Amino acid sequence: MTAFPDGFLWGAATAPHQTEGNNLNSDFWANEGLMPGMDFSGDACDSYHRYAEDMELLAAAGYTSYRFGIEWARIEPRPGMISRAELAHYRRMIDTAVSLGLTPVVTLHHFTNPKWFADEGGWLVDSAVARFAAYVDAVIPILSGVAWVCTMNEPNMLSMMTGMARLAADPEARARWTSPTIDGDPDAAQARPQLPPPDAEIGRRLVAAHHAVRDRIRERTGARVGWTVANRAFEILPGGESRARDLSWQWEDLYLEASRGDDFVGVQSYSTLQVGPDGQVAHEPRPDDTLVGTPFRPDAVGIAVRHCWQVTAGVPILITENGIATSDDAQRIAYTRGALDAVQCALDEGVDVRGYLHWSLLDNFEWGHWEPTFGLIAVDRETFVRRPKPSFGWLGEIARSNGAALSG
Ligand code: IFM
């Protein structure tokens, strides 16, 4: 087995809306509670105030990197009104990470938009690209010294969610809403319409937004710039080749092809999806399924990494999310061990993987739900006290040994 390369990043990831709390000016905040069964983010994990504690935990446990995001709705609460105080807040986050020896990986957009932007038509209108570019221009000055910048998180999921927002105008569709990130909620599965695939028209606008900001971030900060893609890790059953090609393009290759010319692509992988001659094959429930109803497949990240490597024609890969929704931390460790084995195999084959960031550092707000817990650290919802799980220390030791402890 190849050792993990020197400088390989070992970290964990979060997103602003899911952890900070009180993201008052965002579109997601405005919609919380509107649909049946949808919870509020409220104070979330209060990471807006407790980010230093989160980072100190990471650094002390042996991790070398932290992926977090900047919230557009805080930076630009009204069109064109830039909050200097919020820019300073995020610069303090970057400085705190660096002072603790953590390489910051900074995401500029993670699903949520300012409410005013959504009211203006959001990603459904052409002005979106210029609006996003203006926000990014405001943020660039605080990014100096940041080595890794993700322009957008999972544009493929964002284009699906934006498409779903069209449905929100329809009261009947709204009544059957479930979180788009929860694939297999068994109670919801029957009532729920089939999730629409990402909308390619919206996807092309997101590609334009990514390309509009990529070069200027690079030139003005020196950062490596890329975006992150949700990978479905398709498994092709006999006869499913042609359906798999179509689905793969619709779900991810449109976005991966747009990564050619980027400095890296963020791979985000959780489970697999089978495709047969008639399309996606429904997963038969199993006892070891995750809390979001997906199969337990630690090897998914290996499939995802190889697919991205091939479609991007060799763009370096940073695993910006990989993890499991489970309440059984031993299962989390088993999953992560299997995932890291798969990453090591890909490295062996020559795939250029630069780091592994686990999703998530904290049990956080899973887009309308609190129950599917992905965290290495539990958070008390009343007191915000952080309680590291055994998996947190386990992965920290692997980080400290640059992967050598995996074979121990
Ligand atoms: O919580 C999400 C994250 O915001 C984007 N990627 C998938 C995660 C788990 O569903």
Residues whose N, C-alpha, C, O or C-beta is under 5 A from the ligand:
A	BS01	IFM	A15 T181
